[in-house]
Each structure stands twice: as C-alpha cells, then as structure tokens.
Amino acid sequence: MLLFRYIVSPVLGVFAAILVAKFSLSFWPAAGSATILGVLWVFAAGTFGGVACSLIAPAHKIAVASGTRFVFGVYLLIVLFAGRHSQYHSDTSPLLWYWPIWLLPSYLFGGIVGNMFRRDVR
C-alpha cells in the first residue's frame, strides 16, 4: 500500500495540474498570453498539482512534490524547445514565454502547503 501511494501521488499531481490548466485556459481570457497575468495559470496549476502530490504521498511529501515538479517541468520544457514554440518574440520576456519554468517553484509551494494540511499519517 505504501509503494502504491508513492506511485499514485505523482500521477495524481500531474493530473490535477493538467485539469487546473485546462480549466484556466478555457475560462480565463488572459491565460496563455506571455504576460504576468497570463502566466498565473501555470503557477495555480503547479500549486494544485503540488498539493495533490503531497496529500497522497505517505511520507517525504515535499520531496515527492519536488521530484514530480522536476520531471514534469523538464519534460514540458523539452517539448516546448523541441516544438515550434521555442522562438520567442524580441519584445517578450523569455521568463514569460517559456512558461514551464514557473511549474518548478509552484510545485514546491504546493508541496509545502499540502504538507501543512496533512502530516505524516501511517
């Protein structure tokens, strides 16, 4: 059961982040643009993903959320660089254009918040 929770928590965290991202992109007009308000959906999605990871993980909640953020964020950055969207406009900040960068701190923040909600229960 313990190993099952370690496997399910990253999957649930990524699923929660994708659901929040899909919801934000479909109902918020500014989401998806290369502005500060347009990148807030990424921070919200990563925070919810980190909370979901840390709520399910049996122990080392922040470490599980951090590992998930690293794997998921790096995967999205590789996909972004390999795709056609790797060239940003000269008038846009690269920190806003390469939006998966913001998943990295937001998953950590979500892991810390989720750790406050639920302590190690065995």
C-alpha positions in Angstrom: 0.0 0.0 0.0 2.9 2.4 0.8 4.5 1.9 -2.6 1.2 2.3 -4.3 0.8 5.7 -2.7 4.3 6.8 -3.9 3.4 5.8 -7.4 -0.1 7.3 -7.4 0.8 10.7 -5.9 2.9 12.0 -8.8 0.4 10.8 -11.3 -2.4 12.4 -9.4 -0.4 15.6 -9.1 0.2 15.8 -12.8 -3.4 15.0 -13.5 -4.5 17.8 -11.1 -2.2 20.3 -12.7 -3.5 19.4 -16.1 -7.1 19.8 -15.0 -6.5 23.2 -13.4 -4.5 24.3 -16.5 -7.3 23.1 -18.9 -9.9 24.8 -16.7 -7.9 28.1 -16.6 -7.2 28.2 -20.3 -10.8 27.6 -21.2 -12.4 30.1 -18.9 -9.8 32.9 -18.4 -9.2 35.1 -21.4 -5.8 36.4 -20.3 -4.4 32.9 -19.7 -1.9 31.7 -22.2 -0.5 35.1 -23.2 3.1 35.9 -22.5 2.2 38.4 -19.7 2.4 38.2 -15.9 -1.3 37.7 -15.7 -1.1 35.1 -18.5 1.4 33.0 -16.6 -0.5 33.0 -13.3 -2.5 29.9 -14.5 0.8 28.0 -14.6 1.5 28.9 -11.0 -2.0 27.9 -10.0 -1.8 24.6 -11.8 1.5 23.8 -10.3 0.3 24.7 -6.8 -2.7 22.4 -7.1 -0.5 19.7 -8.5 1.9 20.0 -5.6 -0.9 19.9 -3.1 -2.3 16.8 -4.7 1.1 15.1 -4.7 1.8 15.9 -1.1 -1.7 14.9 0.1 -1.4 11.4 -1.3 2.3 10.7 -0.6 2.7 8.8 2.7 6.0 10.4 3.7 8.6 12.9 2.3 5.7 14.9 0.9 7.8 17.9 -0.2 10.4 15.6 -1.8 7.7 13.8 -3.8 6.3 17.1 -5.0 9.8 18.4 -5.8 10.6 15.2 -7.8 7.3 15.4 -9.7 7.9 19.1 -10.5 11.4 18.4 -11.8 10.3 15.5 -14.1 7.1 17.2 -15.3 8.6 20.7 -15.7 11.7 19.4 -17.5 9.6 17.3 -19.8 7.4 20.3 -20.7 10.5 22.4 -21.3 11.9 19.8 -23.6 8.6 19.6 -25.5 8.5 23.4 -25.8 12.1 23.6 -27.0 11.7 20.8 -29.5 8.4 22.2 -30.8 7.9 25.2 -33.0 7.3 27.5 -30.0 10.9 27.8 -28.9 11.4 31.1 -30.7 10.1 34.0 -28.6 9.5 37.5 -29.8 12.1 40.0 -29.0 9.7 42.3 -27.1 8.6 39.4 -24.8 10.5 38.3 -21.7 11.8 34.8 -22.0 10.7 34.0 -18.4 7.1 34.6 -19.6 7.5 32.9 -22.9 9.0 29.7 -21.5 6.1 29.2 -19.1 7.1 25.6 -17.8 9.8 27.4 -15.8 7.1 28.5 -13.4 6.0 25.0 -12.7 9.2 24.4 -10.8 8.6 26.8 -7.9 4.9 26.3 -7.9 5.0 22.6 -7.3 7.4 23.2 -4.4 5.0 25.8 -3.0 2.1 23.3 -3.4 4.1 20.6 -1.7 4.7 22.9 1.3 1.1 23.8 1.5 0.0 20.2 1.2 2.4 19.2 3.9 0.8 21.8 6.3 -2.7 20.3 5.6 -1.7 16.7 6.3 1.1 15.5 8.5 2.7 12.0 8.1 0.0 9.5 8.7 0.9 5.9 8.6 
